[in-house]
Amino acid sequence: MHDGADTNEDVWKSDHLVAQWVAGTGERERRRSEQRRLMADLLPFADDEAFTFVDLGAGTGAAARVVLDRFPRAEAILAEYSPQMMAEGRHALADYEGRFQYVEFDLAEGDWPAEVPTGVAAMISSLSVHHLPDSRKRELFTEIFQHLAPGGWYLNYDPVSTDDPVVESAWLRAGDRQDPQAAAKRHHRTPEEQRRYENHVRYMIPLAPQLELLRAAGFEGIDVYWKQLDVVIYGGRRPEEPPG
Ligand SMILES: C[S@@+](CC[C@H](N)C(=O)[O-])C[C@H]1O[C@@H](n2cnc3c(N)ncnc32)[C@H](O)[C@@H]1O
């Protein structure tokens, strides 16, 4: 974890930085397509089932659109706090008009918008939870649990950190082999890239305590459904209620 002021809003509510991030979407999403599809495949719905799900910190809807593709009768509530990301997302999701709505929600606050009902069938998050301090992660997982229907699933795709220097160097070694430019990029960040990096890692924590937070919130079926180096998909479901 890195010290220093929380710069998250400065990054995600900046026209310039959001434009830069959006410009890299095509290449990033090509690399993530398998994980995106897996997240959709993990949801327990029939192909033609109608249901509503929530994407927390949805950005331009990169995770949600794969669920919308996988389940043609599904509808998405995209919770986001950046007007710039919402504007980009409305444009990017034009083909899904009528099947999604953005709602303004600051995940760092506990004030859930009225547009997110209780009894939601499923929730996902992708690359947003690591931007929250631990105390807020804990509260958020409980709030997600409370907003899910019994049997409802929550899945999170996110990077994790490690406290083990041996693991960290193994992650770096493999990452550098997979991307021959990675080491140079890491060692020669511009001041802006350095600020973004610090924002990226500020509240990132290891995997185990995050699974513990899910457990403490009441989830069952908790697993790490996918993992490669420092990126994971974990989740679980709110237990079914006994009939009666
Ligand atoms: C790395 S992007 C990921 C966007 C999208 N989920 C995806 O997978 O492409 C992080 C997103 O989290 C959003 N975010 C960060 N902090 C947030 C907060 N406190 N409340 C709501 N959204 C937040 C940002 O605005 C941004 O859209």
The ligand as a MOL file (V3000), in Angstrom:
LIG
                    3D

  0  0  0     0  0            999 V3000
M  V30 BEGIN CTAB
M  V30 COUNTS 27 29 0 0 0
M  V30 BEGIN ATOM
M  V30 1 C -10.0210 0.8020 -14.2890 0
M  V30 2 S -11.6000 1.4860 -14.5380 0 CHG=1
M  V30 3 C -12.5590 0.0170 -14.8410 0
M  V30 4 C -13.8400 0.3100 -15.5630 0
M  V30 5 C -14.6470 -0.9200 -15.9360 0
M  V30 6 N -15.2330 -1.5540 -14.7670 0
M  V30 7 C -13.8080 -1.9040 -16.7160 0
M  V30 8 O -13.5910 -3.0200 -16.2660 0
M  V30 9 O -13.3630 -1.5300 -17.8050 0 CHG=-1
M  V30 10 C -12.0850 1.9270 -12.8860 0
M  V30 11 C -13.4820 2.4910 -12.8290 0
M  V30 12 O -13.8740 2.5810 -11.4660 0
M  V30 13 C -14.5330 3.8170 -11.3030 0
M  V30 14 N -14.4020 4.2130 -9.9080 0
M  V30 15 C -13.2620 4.4060 -9.2080 0
M  V30 16 N -13.5570 4.8090 -7.9610 0
M  V30 17 C -14.9040 4.8710 -7.8850 0
M  V30 18 C -15.8120 5.2540 -6.8640 0
M  V30 19 N -15.3810 5.6630 -5.6610 0
M  V30 20 N -17.1210 5.2040 -7.1190 0
M  V30 21 C -17.5760 4.8080 -8.3390 0
M  V30 22 N -16.7870 4.4440 -9.3570 0
M  V30 23 C -15.4450 4.4790 -9.1230 0
M  V30 24 C -13.7770 4.7700 -12.2210 0
M  V30 25 O -14.4980 5.9410 -12.4860 0
M  V30 26 C -13.5840 3.8880 -13.4370 0
M  V30 27 O -14.6890 3.9430 -14.2910 0
M  V30 END ATOM
M  V30 BEGIN BOND
M  V30 1 1 1 2
M  V30 2 1 2 3
M  V30 3 1 2 10
M  V30 4 1 3 4
M  V30 5 1 4 5
M  V30 6 1 5 6
M  V30 7 1 5 7
M  V30 8 2 7 8
M  V30 9 1 7 9
M  V30 10 1 10 11
M  V30 11 1 11 12
M  V30 12 1 11 26
M  V30 13 1 12 13
M  V30 14 1 13 14
M  V30 15 1 13 24
M  V30 16 1 14 15
M  V30 17 1 14 23
M  V30 18 2 15 16
M  V30 19 1 16 17
M  V30 20 1 17 18
M  V30 21 2 17 23
M  V30 22 1 18 19
M  V30 23 2 18 20
M  V30 24 1 20 21
M  V30 25 2 21 22
M  V30 26 1 22 23
M  V30 27 1 24 25
M  V30 28 1 24 26
M  V30 29 1 26 27
M  V30 END BOND
M  V30 END CTAB
M  END
